[in-house]
Amino acid sequence: MNARIMLRAAVACWSALLLSCAGGMRPETLPKFESIEDQFKYGSVGIESEEGIPYWIWQVLPRVFADKLPRPGGYAAFGFQWEPGKELPVGFSKVNLFGGPRVAINCAFCHTASVRTSELEPPRIIPAGPANQINPQAYVKFLQAVAEDPRFDSGELLTAIGGITRLSWRQRMQYRLLLIPAARRALKKQRRQYDWMYKNPEWGPGRVDPFNPVKFGILKLPVDTTIGNSDMVPIWNMKARQGMSLHWDGLSASLHEVVLSSALGDGASRKSIQLPNLARIEQWLLQVQAPAYPYDLDKALAGEGRAVYDQQCAQCHGPGGARTGTVVPVEEVGTDRHRIDMWTPAAPVAYNKYADGYAYDFTGFRKTGGYVAMPLDGVWLRAPYLHNGSVPSLQELFEPVATRRSTFYRGYNVFDPTRVGFVSEGEAATRTGMLYDTRLPGNSNAGHLYGVELTPAQKKALIEYLKAL
């Protein structure tokens, strides 16, 4: 037996021993949270066993590969937010599996807003809001880039891990022989699967292409050149939206199916998905409310604005409006159509068959030809506006397309009460955010010309009323 065969045999023996010691792939009892809000922010939706990263590898990656971060600051460089006393940033869960704990994202990753009323104050974390500061694509690209780096090996990573914790002998062997090589293989495979992503315009902070990964990875549809880049949506007050079209293009009207499919889209499998946890979150989403506007309002001016709203906006966006929660044809609204073209006719057919034979089912996915006229509760925190986040403020939304800015920075979480949106220009926004260019495919700021013809006084009053929603 030559040395190479002996080495392979030894590794196989070690692997079998470690697997038997670890007790297989089943998770231990999932962490339980008394607070449903903490469940949302830190609980598992079933991704850890499928795409979770071993905890100690995840902890040292920003240390070993600091040169690959978009800017200094560790994981905060991707817009992640930590609450005082919490081990992980909001939107991450930790579950004990084979080889120890693994880290994965959950629903709060895309649906927790961060806002400050001044540069000097700490951020206010708002669960169920749109994750305006998170840059998911930069995080994914970082993980894929480090896997291609020669430093992603057992010696380098175990040395870094040894600098922050002491692993047992068995744990070191698990990391050396199994977890580190497996993590690298999985991330390199993911890089190949996401090759399409590198050919499209960047998502940037607060945006994601949520359904192309579903089409290509889950539904196994042919890779195409479509662009699904869109803003993350708020998911508060879902009780008021029961029966309405959901997602930007109204591809489903079932909150239950949307919640389950979101977990699958984030990386859970048909078997690993945590149905009880998701059921608890679904009930919470029916009740959680949008946050109140954090500044004083001119109530008299807002009263004037309500009359403008009732005449100009309520039919599509007000409670009980004839078109509220329905799909408005893209030819009418005039906004960038890439997002609806991304969801091809074959996609809903495949998704409605995806869960056949499991304890849950999908029946409501569909193809539409436009965008949903959404209720506007908490609209002050939904900036930038339109489905692709191409208009930075409410003030600009009511201006002709020619006068809307063609470029601005998004990802800075200090609020601008004058324009009603986040600060999107200047040194701080440039340093923290990403330049958004409306001239790129999928990024157009055209369309939604409703209200453009109002007088300046009417626009001012309308915006004052919108702040109060």
HELIX and SHEET records of a PDB file:
HELIX    1   1 ALA A    3  ALA A   22  1                                  20    
HELIX    2   2 ILE A   36  TYR A   42  1                                   7    
HELIX    3   3 GLU A   48  GLU A   51  1                                   4    
HELIX    4   4 TYR A   55  VAL A   64  1                                  10    
HELIX    5   5 ALA A   66  LYS A   68  5                                   3    
HELIX    6   6 GLY A   74  PHE A   78  5                                   5    
HELIX    7   7 CYS A  107  PHE A  109  5                                   3    
HELIX    8   8 PRO A  136  ALA A  147  1                                  12    
HELIX    9   9 SER A  154  GLY A  162  1                                   9    
HELIX   10  10 TRP A  169  GLN A  174  1                                   6    
HELIX   11  11 TYR A  175  LEU A  179  3                                   5    
HELIX   12  12 ILE A  180  GLN A  193  1                                  14    
HELIX   13  13 ASP A  195  LYS A  199  5                                   5    
HELIX   14  14 ASN A  212  PRO A  213  1                                   2    
HELIX   15  15 VAL A  214  ILE A  218  3                                   5    
HELIX   16  16 MET A  238  ARG A  241  5                                   4    
HELIX   17  17 LEU A  255  ASP A  266  1                                  12    
HELIX   18  18 LEU A  275  GLN A  287  1                                  13    
HELIX   19  19 LYS A  299  GLN A  312  1                                  14    
HELIX   20  20 ALA A  314  HIS A  317  1                                   4    
HELIX   21  21 VAL A  330  VAL A  333  1                                   4    
HELIX   22  22 HIS A  338  MET A  342  1                                   5    
HELIX   23  23 ALA A  346  TYR A  354  1                                   9    
HELIX   24  24 VAL A  379  LEU A  381  5                                   3    
HELIX   25  25 LEU A  394  LEU A  397  1                                   4    
HELIX   26  26 VAL A  401  THR A  403  5                                   3    
HELIX   27  27 GLU A  427  THR A  432  1                                   6    
HELIX   28  28 PRO A  456  LYS A  467  1                                  12    
SHEET    1   A 3 ILE A  53  PRO A  54  0                                        
SHEET    2   A 3 GLY A 100  ILE A 105 -1                                        
SHEET    3   A 3 PHE A  92  LEU A  97 -1                                        
SHEET    1   B 2 THR A 112  VAL A 115  0                                        
SHEET    2   B 2 ARG A 124  PRO A 127 -1                                        
SHEET    1   C 2 ARG A 207  VAL A 208  0                                        
SHEET    2   C 2 SER A 230  ASP A 231 -1                                        
SHEET    1   D 2 VAL A 327  PRO A 329  0                                        
SHEET    2   D 2 GLY A 370  VAL A 372 -1                                        
SHEET    1   E 2 THR A 407  ARG A 410  0                                        
SHEET    2   E 2 MET A 434  ASP A 437 -1                                        
SHEET    1   F 2 PHE A 415  ASP A 416  0                                        
SHEET    2   F 2 GLY A 421  PHE A 422 -1                                        
END                                                                             
